[in-house]
């Protein structure tokens, strides 16, 4: 049985940190497929610089040679804001009673009470919270802490035994790259070597993305 793990984001652009984190997540389980889901209209973030179609294409280029990694345009095909609960409900309908995991960073986790229908997330999936080595300065809201208390498990393998309902925190290696840093590097005309997949870097160059505050190309 292949476990499905969903990793969402704006991916503006997708960089080696995204791919390396996805591979690290796959390594936590015996048989796991990670699906990268780009957000069309992120409710809690600024509008991405690149278009949804451009961000999807870059994801395809970055993931096509990585076994077990794929991307899905389900949020791009929906109208309106990209709500995670809607995406996970769609995957749950496909998965039946099989395990489904949604992974997010700790920075996103602490904002969960601001998400649309957030208390229903564990009805359709497990939540896997990615932390960086050395701890964090992020503080959990009391409401979130109380909601999560009875759902927390220490062993990530517990997520493979039931379909949904559990929350687990894992520590992953920190990758010293961010989409913000990539965009600034491109804007300044500096090299993005070791930050981007070569095919992604080539696509950005061809379409003149991130040279200013607006996207170029198609």
N, C-alpha and C positions, 0 to 999 in steps of 0.2 A: 504494500500500500504506500503510495506516494503522498506525503503530507504537503499541503499547500500553504505557503506563507506569503502574505501580501505586504508589500512595502510601498507606501504611497509618498508623494511629494511633488513639488513643482519641477524638480530636475531642470533647473535653469542656469547652467546646463548640467547634464549628468557628468560626473567626474569620477576619478579612480576611487575616491573615498566611498561613493555610493556602491560601486561594483565590489570593492573589497569587503565592505560591510555585508553586502548580500551573500558573498561567498562564505564569510565567517558565520553568518546565520545558517546557511546550508550545512556547515560543518558541525552544528550542534545536534543534528538529527541524523538518523540512520538513512533515511530516504526522503529528501525534501526538495521541492521545487519552489523557487522564489519568483514571484510575479511583481514587476515594477509597474505601478499604476500612476501615470502623470495626471495631475489635477488640471481641469480646464479653467475653472474660476475658483481659486482657493479662498474660502471664506475668512481666514484669519491671517492672510499675508497680502502684501502688495501684489498688484497685477504683474505677472512675469514679463520680462523683457522680450523673450522670444515667443512666437505664436505657439498655440497648442500643437499644431502640425509639425513645427520645427523641433519642438521638444520631444515629441514622439519619435521623429526620425532619428534624432541623436541617441535616444534610448535604444532603438533598434540596432543602430550601428555599434553601440557599446556592449550589447548583450548577446548578439547573434553568435559569437564564438565561445560563449561561456556555457558549459553544460549545466543544465538545471536552472538557468536564468532566462526569463522571458519578460515581455512587456505586454500590457493590455490597454487598449484605448477606450475602455468602457465608460470612463468619466468624460472623455472628450465627446462621446456620442450622446450624452445626456444633456438636456437643456438646464440652464441655471447653474447655481453654485454646486460645487463638488462635495457632497456630504458623504463622509466615510461610512455612516450607517447604511446608506443606500447601496454603496459598493459592496459592503460585506454581506448585506442581505441577498444580493444577487449571487455571490459566491456560495453562500449557505444553501441556496436553492439548488445549486448544481452539486454540492458536496454531500447532500443528504445528512447522514449522522456522522460523517467522517470528520476528523480534526481539521480546523481552520484557524490559522494564526494571523493576527495583524501586528506588525512590528512598528514601533515608533521610538524616537529618541526621548530622552528624559525631559528635554526642553519642551517638547510637545505634550508629554504626559502631564506635566504640572498645569497645563492650560485646559485639560480635558473638560472641566465643568463649564467651559464656554462653548463647547462643541454642540452641534445640533443633535438632540436625542442621545446624548452621550451615555446615559445610564442603561441604554439598551444594547450597547456594544458587546457586552459579555453574553448577551442572549444568543448572539450569532457567531461569536469567535472568541478565541483566547487572545489575550493581550500580552505581547512580549516587549518589555521596556529595555531599550539599549542604553547602558551607562558607560561612561569612560573611566579608565583606571584612575585611581586617586581620589574618587569621590566627586561631589559637585556642590555648587552653591545654590542650586535650585531648591526651593522649599515647596513641599506638597501642601496644598490647601486642606484645611481640616475636613471639608466636605468630601474631597477626593479620598483622603486617608480613611475616613469612616466607611465609605462605599467599597473600597478595595480590601479592607481588612480580612473579611472572611473568604476572599477569593485568592489570596496570595499563596503561592507555593515556592519552595526553594529549589526544587529539582526541575530543570527544563524538560526532562523526559516525561514528566506528568502531563504535559500538553499533548502527548501522543496517545494517551489512553482514553480521552473523552473528546467530544466534539467541540465544546465551547465552555465558557464560564470561569476560566482560571486566569490569573495574572502572575507573570514571572519577570523578575528583573535579572538581566545578564550583563556582565561587563565585557565589552569588546575592545580590542586594540584601538587606540586613537589614531585616526588618519589625518595628518596635518594639511587638510585642504577643505575648502568650502566653496559653494557656488558664488558667494559674494566675492571671495578672494579671486576666483577664476575670472569673473567679469571685470574686476578692477585691473587684473593683470593684462587682460586683452585690451582694455581701454587705454592702458598706458603703453601698449605696444611691446610688452615684455613677453618672454617665452613661457608657454604653458607646458613645456616638457615635464613629464612625470606627474602632471595634474589631469590630463585628458587622454583618452584613447586616441591614437593617431587618426582614426577615421572621423572621430568627433571633432578633433582639432581642424581637420581638413574641411569638414562641412561648415564649421563656424567661419573659417577663412573665406570659403567660396561665397557664402551668403552675407559676409560682412556683419556678422552678429556682434552685439555688445560693444560696438565702437562708440556708441553714445547711449542715450536713454531710450532710444527707439530701435525696434528691430528693422533689419534690412533683408531683402530677398524674400523668397517664398519657401 
